[in-house]
Amino acid sequence: MSSSIQSGGANFESLFRSLAKDGRHLVVGFAGGAIPALPANLPLLKSAALVGVEIRHFLASRPREAQVVRTALFADVANGSLAPPRVAPFRLAEAKDALEALARRDRIGKVVVSS
């Protein structure tokens, strides 16, 4: 079984096409641009799976596993083997700009508004 990493709407279909038979394509989110579509025949032709991964469901439905993953994730950030997410900072006076940036989906990282 193989997996692919989704890296943008323009590459979505070609990445799915690159899967081996019985592969899984995990959709974790969309960093920017239009949300892509996938022709329904592609999973059928490859016997492949397109799986949405929604973190809130994982946290609520599997709390013990989520705690193990969270502990490992924080340890990786603390020891420097994983960088924390980038932050796109906005001042409170720029809250409208922050919301527009979110709507445009053109920011990499977390949009943070502070006073």
Secondary structure, DSSP 8 states (H G I E B T S, - for coil): --EE----GGGHHHHHHTS-TT-EEEE----SSS-----THHHHHHT-EEEE--HHHHHHH-HHHHHHHHHHHHHHHHTTSS----EEEEEGGGHHHHHHHHHHT--SSEEEEE-
